[in-house]
Amino acid sequence: MFYTKIAKIISAIILFIGITRVAMGFFVAGTDNPQLAAIRYLGNYTSGEAIDKGFLYIFIAIALGVLVEISVNIQKNLEQPKIDEKTDT
């Protein structure tokens, strides 16, 4: 369960970074001088590259989140006691 909790936290962080990256890409693309704003706010990226990488981070976070949910469900199934299906007759 330790790794599952860590993966859930990492997934949330990656998702936040991806959303922030996409938002910054759109913000930079909408400015008066996108090249100057890209250098200032994004480093060496253009706004299109920032948006692309942001969506990549979002997809990675979703995939990691799905794996975490699978892990949680498997763990729940292993912890539940098995019920015998004996009938009283």
N, C-alpha and C positions, 0 to 999 in steps of 0.2 A: 504494500500500500504506500510505502514511502516514495517509490519512484512514480507511482500514479499521481500522488499529490504534487510532486515536483514538476511532472509533465503538464499538469493542469495549470500550474502557475506560469510555466514557460510558454504554454500555448496562449494564455491571456496576454502576456507581455508582447509576444510576437504579433498578435492580432492588433494590439494598441499601436505598435510601431508601424505596422502596415497601413492602418487607417490614417495615422498621422502623416505618413509619407504620401499617400494618395491626396490627402487634403492639402498638403504643402505644394504638391505638384500642380494641382488645380489653381491654388492661390497664385503661384508664380506665373502660370500660363495666363492668368487674367490681369497681370500688372501691365503698366505702360511700356516697360522695357524688360521683357522676359529674360533676355540674356544676362543682363546685369543682376536681376533678382535671383536668377538661378545660381550665379556665382556666389552671391551673398548668402542665400538661405539654404541652398542645396549642396554647396561645394562644387564639385566638378561635373555634376549631372545636369542634363537638360530637364525641363519639366516632364517631357514624355518618358525619359528613362526613370525618373522618380516615380511616376505613376505606375509604370510597368513593374518596377521592383516592389512597390507598395502592394500591388495586387498579388504578386508572387508571395510576399510575406503573408498576406491574408489567406491565400490558398494553403500554404504550409501550416498555418495556425489551425485552419479548419481540419486538415488531415490529422494533425496531432491531436486535436480535440476529439475526433472520431475514435482514434486509437485509445484515448483515455477513457471514453465512454464504454468501449468494448472491454477494456481492462476492468473497469468498475463492475460491469454486469457479470463478467466471468467470476470475479471475486465474490460477488453476492451469491451466485449460484453455488459456489464451492462451500460457502459458509452455512447455507441453509440445510437443515437436516432433511434427509430423504424420508418421504412419507410412504409407508407400505400401503399397497392398495388391497388389503385383505378385507373381505366382506364377512360380516357376521351373519351366518346362517345356521 
